Every structure is written in structure tokens, then in C-alpha cells.
Amino acid sequence: MTQLQGMSAEVLARKVLNREQVFILDVRNEGDHANWRIEGEGVSMLNVPYFELMDGVEVVLDRLPAHQEIVVVCAKEGSSIFVAEQLLEAGVTGVSYLMGGMKAWSEQLLPVKVADLQDGGELFQFLRLGKGCLSYMVISSGEAAVIDAVRMTDAFETLARDKKATIVHTIDTHLHADHISGGRQLAENAGGSYWLPEKDADEVQFPYHKLEEGGVLTVGKTSIRLQPIYSPGHTIGSTSLIVDDRYLLSGDILFVASIGRPDLAGKAQDWVGDLRTTLYERYQALSEDLLVLPAHFGSMAELGPDGIVSARLGDLFASNPGLNIADESEFRRTVSENLPPQPNAYQDIRLTNMGRIAPTPEEQRDMEIGPNRCAVHDV
């Protein structure tokens, strides 16, 4: 009999990113599958809970493709190994299981180069496909800055090492509520400086550098600037960055298909006006040719053909529903009522990012399970 092979989250992520045809047999329960699953243009999916397959896989054999790669997926890996072994015994070919399950899928990061910068540097976007998180690295003349780092710091350190760059700055555009930031740890590991907007830092339990509008963070000798712009609404301290006068790192204020929700700190009614002012006045005053690079995406459809999540600011003012609500009262209703479910464990994630609680690594993994849900429109 053919020996069962595991597929790493990185290999699966690259297949999804390259739009390869992959068939997923998800053996988690229906509720978990409906809430959060592997998606992609080339992904086909069948959800059959594990307990329905414990006595045999015959019930799914006629529902599986004959000549396509099949990856069995569960929460942690154990159930998927059992099912995949049964499929092999039944004569199904091309079967593997997702190593580490959906927990590993949630943590996988892939760096994608966005562009060469004007003075010789580079800009990278890190895709966390399983969570919809986006992080960034600016590299110039042997120095690097990381923006909105997730807690899996190895990926950033590896790219910096490959590029022979030292991480001198880590920056959070706001206090995150959907994922645990790796910014402080990354700065500590590299001996760099950690930056956070002061208005989001009222309750933090650690030292930080204040990310303030008008300030300029220089990366490398070529002075590629990261220009902070105060842009509240998702949080009271949310601060965008303009890199190289061409790229707008919008944090969780503006996405490709939606806008940021203002309710994750329990202050939706207080922050609605700030959100509207940021989007309809502050961002309107910026160049329409800026390329928006958000901190999250809600659907694989937001990835461009090059695998990058981005859009020209002027195009978003024409197409993004959150930027086209003329009536202020309608805008207020849209961003404060009938919102998608809030991110898993978002209150504890905020406390962790403040340094007020210190969950174990396994507890942190469990806290982050599920989609990010930072947007008003759950696309």
C-alpha cells in the first residue's frame, strides 16, 4: 500500500496562491467548517464530519474526484490522518493530509514582493492566507522596518537575514483585536525600536515609541521614509503610513473590498465620526495614485493576479462600498449595526497586545482560530 504523505501548510499555501487545483476534504464539524475554511480560486471543497467516517469512508468515495489532488483537513491533524489512511486503503490515489491541521494553516506566512522602491530598497507583503492578515517589510541599505507583524516572527527574521538586513523598527498601525502582535517580540529579538500610536496605548504595560502624525521613520541610508498619518476610526489611535510617497499602508481603516469596523473596543458610536472623517476627508485629500496596502483581507478574491492584496486609492473611491455612502446617518448605521460576528477571543487578544495578560503559546494559537473579521462588510 502507498505510504500516507503529509502536506505542509506552506506547500498548500503556495498551491492556493498559485491557483492550482486542490480538492479539500474537511472532516471538522459543520459549524467549524462554515465559520472558517480553506478558500481559493483553485480550491474545491467537501465537508463531511469525522464522526460520519469513523466506521468507514465508503460514504464519500463517489463524491471524490478521480484525478485530482486530495488533501484531508481537520483541526489539529489526528482525525485527518485516520481518514486519509482509510482512503488509501480504499484505493483512492493522490491523498495527503494537512500537517498540523487548521492550526498550522492559520499560522502560515508567505512573503510576496510588492515593488522595488525609488532609492533602491524593497517592499514586501506577508500573506497569512489562513487568517487574512497582512504584514509588511521595508528594506533599504541593510536596514528593515516591519509593519503590523503577527506573532510568528520567524518569517520576518528569515527574510531580513536573507536580505542581509537588520530590523531596526517594528510598527503597529493600531492596537490589534483580531491577532496577537509580534511587533514587540520582533523588536526585542533584533534590538530595534517598537512603535505604537499613543492614543491606543493608554493601558499598555510596556515601553514603546510614540507613532505620531508628521513624524518620519527612516530605514537605511537612502532615507526611504515612512510618513505617519493619524487616521482614527477603527481604533482611536489608528495611524496610516505612506512609504516612498507611493504606498499607503492603511492598517485596518481601509481594505480593498470594505472599511474597518469601529466596535472592537466597545466604542462604535464614539468612533463612527472619526472613521468617516478619516475616510471621507483625510484620505480624500491624499493622492489618488497611492497604492493602498491594507492590514487584512476578507476574501481570496481580493488577491490580485500577482498574489498581492492592493488597490489604487482612486479606484477604491469609485468601487469600495464603504467609501460611497453619501448620507452620514446611513454611514453611521452601516458601520455600527448588523455587523459581522466579532473576531474570536478579541477581548483577550486586545489585553495580550496591551501586555496585561500573558497567555501560553498554545493558548495564543487557540485565541486566534478563525477569520479576522475586522471589516464592516463580511466578504
N, C-alpha and C positions, 0 to 999 in steps of 0.2 A: 504493500500500500504506500502511496505517496506520503511523505512526511509533511505534517502541517507546518506552514510558514507564517510567521507574524509579519505584519506591515507596520513600520514606524509611523508616528504622526507626521514626521517631516516628509516622508515619501508620499503619504496620502495627500498632504497639503500641496505638494508640488504638482501632483496629478490634478487636483482640483483647480489650482491656479492656472495650469496649462490647458484646462478644459478637456482633459482626457475622459473617456467613457469609463465610469466606475459604477458598479451596482452595489449598494449598501443594504445588507440585511441587518436591520436594527432590532435586537432582541430585548430592549428595555420595555418597560410597561408603556401603555399607550399615552398616559399623561405626560411622562417624561419626554417621550418622542415628540408629542405635539408642542410642548413648551420649547424644545431646543434640539436641533438635529444638524447633521452634516448636510450642507447645501452646496450647489454649484451647477454651472451650465451643463456639465457632462455627467452629473450625478443622477442615477435612478435609485429609487428607494422602495423598500418593502419593510414594514414594521409588523413583526409577529412576536409577541412577548415570549420570553424564555419558558415560562411555565407551560405554554402550549406545545413546546417542543421537547419537554423532558422525557416523554415516552416514545419519541421518535420524530424524525424530520420529514416523514413521508407527506405530511400535510402541506409542505411548502415546495416540494420538488418540482411540481408542474408550474410553479409561479416564478421559478428562477430562470434567468437567461441561459441559453445553451452555449454561447460563445462569447462570454463577457467576463471580465474580472469581477469576482465577488468578494467583498470584504464584510465579515461579520463583526458587528459592533455592539458592545454593552457598556455599562457604566465604568467598570474598572478593568475588565479583560477576562475574568474567570468564566463567566457564562458564555462568552463568545468563543472561547477555546473549545468548550464542550460541544457547542452547536457546530462549529466548523469541523471538528473531528467526525461528528456524525454525518455531515455532508460528504466528507471524503470517503467514509465507509460506504455511503450510498452510491458512490461512483461519480459524484459531482467534481468537476475539474476546475482549476483556476481559483481555488478558495484560499483565503487567508483570513486572519483576524487582526483587529486593530490593537496593537500593543499598548497597554496602559489604558485602553478604553477611552471614553469621552473625557475623562480627567486629563489624559495626555493630549487629546485633541484641543482641549481648552487652553493648554499652555504652549502650544507650538507657535513659534515666531519665525517669519521669513522676511529677510531684508530685500527690498527692491529699490534699485537706484532710480531716483526721480530725475536728477539732472546734474550736469556739471555747472558749477557756479562761476560767476563772471571773472573772479580773480584766481581761478584755478582750483577751488575747493569742490566738494561734492555734497549732495543732499540725498539721504536715504529715507525711505519709509519702511517701517517694520509692520508687517501684516500679521495680526493674530486672528486667523480665519475663524477659529472656533469660538471666539468671544466678540469679534467685531471691533477690537481695539486697534488703534493705530498710534505708533510712536515714531519719532524722527531722530536722525542724527545728522548734524552738520559737521563736516570735516574740512579743515584748512590748515596747511603748513604744520602738520604734526600735532594739531590740537583738535578736540572734538567736543561738541555740546550735544546732549541727549534731551529731547523734549518729550514729556509725558511718558516716561519709562514705566513699563509694567514690572512686576516683581521678579520675573525671570531675567535676571541681569546678565546671565552668561552670553546671551545672543549679542548684546551691545558690546560687551567686553571682547568677544571674539572678533567682531567686525573692526573695532578700534585697533586691536592687535594686528589683524591682517593688513590694516591700512597704516600701521606704524604710527598711530596717533594716541595721544594721552587725553583721557576725558577730563576736561577742566571745568565744565559746567554741566549740571543737570537741572532741568527746569520743569516744574509742573504749572501748566497754564491755569489750574484751579485745584481745589481740594476735591479729589475724585470720590464718587459714591458707588461706582459700579465695579471697580477693580482696585486692588491694593497697589499703591505706587512703589516702584523700585528706585525712585529718584534719590532718596536719602542714602540707601544702601550702596547704590552705584557711586555716588559722590564720595562716600566714606571709603569704599574699596580703592578708588583711584586717587584719593587726596584732593578731590575737586570741590567746587562750591555748589551747594544746593539752594535753588531759588524757588520762592513761593509768593503769590500775591498776599500782601499784608492783611487785606480785608478778609481773606479766607483763613487767616492764621490766629484768630482770637483765642482758640482753645488748644493750639498745638503745644506739645510738651518737649520741644527740642529747638535748638538754634537753627536759624535759616537766614538767607539773604533776601531782602525785600525786592520783589519783582515789581517795578513801578513804571508807569507810563512816562515816556521821554527818556528813560534810561537806555543805554546801549551796552550790550554784552558783546565783546569782541572774541572771535575764535580764530586763532592763528595770526601770523604776522601780516597777512593780507587784509586784515580788518573786514572780514565778512561780518556784517552787523546783524544782530537780532534785535529788532526795534520793538519794544513792548508797547502795546496799545490797550488801555483799560477798556474792557468790553463786558460789563456785568450783565446778568440775566439768568444764566444757568446757575451760577453762584454769584454772590455779591462781589467777589474779588476777581472773577474771570478776566483773564488778560491774554489777548492775542499777540502773536509775534509776526513781524514782517522780516523775512530773510532775503538778503540780496536784492531788495527793492522789487522782487518779482513773486515771492511766495508768501501767502497769508496762512499761517498756522492758526486755525480758528478755534482750537480746543473743542469744547462741547457747545459752543454758541451756534455755529452754523455747520450743517452737514450737506452732503451732496443732494440728498432727497428730502431733508427735513430741517428742523431747527431744534435747539436744545430746550429741554423741559426745565421749568423753574421751581419744581416742587420737591426736589430730593433733600432739601434741608428743612422742609416743612414751612416754607415761606413763599409759596406760589403767588399769593395775592400781593405780597410786598415787592416781589421781584419782576412782576409782569411788565411794569412800566420801564424798568431798566432794560429788560430784554428787547422791548420794542424800540427804545432809543438806540440801543447798540446796533440793531439790525437795520432800522429804517433811517437812521441819521448818521451814526459813526461809520458804519460800513458803506453807506451810500456815498459818503464823502471820499472814500478810497478809490484808487484807480480800478476801473472795470477789468483791466487786463491782468490783475493779480490772479495767480493760480491758488485757489482755496485748497488747503490740505487739512482736513478735519482730524479730530482725535478718535472718531468712531465711524462705523458704517453699520447700517441695519440690514442690508441685503447684499448678496453676491452680485446682484445686478448693478450695484454702484461701482464695481471694479471695471476700469477701462480695459481695452484690449491688451494693454501693456502690463496689466496686473496692478495698476496704481489707482488708488481712490483719490480723485481730484476733479476739479471743475473750475472754469474761468468764472470770476466773481460776476461779471456782467451777464453771463449765461444763467447763473443761478437767480439773479434778479428777474430774469424772464421766465424761468421754469420751476423754481422751488416754491411749493405751495405756501410755505411759511413766510416767504418774502412778498406775498401778493395778497395780503389781507388789508384792504384799504380802511375798513371801519375799525376803529380802536376797540370798541366794545366787543366786536366779533373776534378780534385778535385775542382779547382777554379770555373770552370763553374757550377759544381753541386751545390755548396753552395752559388752561387751568382746570378744564372739565373733560371728562371722558378720556383721560389719558391712558396709555397702555399700562400694564402692571409695572410696578417699580422693580428695580433690579434685585436679585436675590441678596439677602443679608446686607442691604445697602447702609443701614444704620451702623452696623458693626464695622463695615468697611470704612465708613467715614471716621469712626472712632480709632480704627487702626491707623488710618492715614494721619490722624492728629497725634499719634503716639500715646493715646490714652489707654489702649489695651494692646496686648502683645500675644495674639493667637499663635499656636504652633504652625509649622509649615503645612501639616495635613489639614488643620482647621482652616488655614487660609485657602487651600485648594477647594475645600467644601464651600466656603463662603462665596467663591467666585463662579460656582457652577451656574450655567445658564447664560442667556444673551445679555448684552449690556443695557439695553432699554433706556438710553439717555435722551432719546429723541421724542418729540411731540407726536410724530406720525410713526406708528409701528409698522414699518415697511419690510 
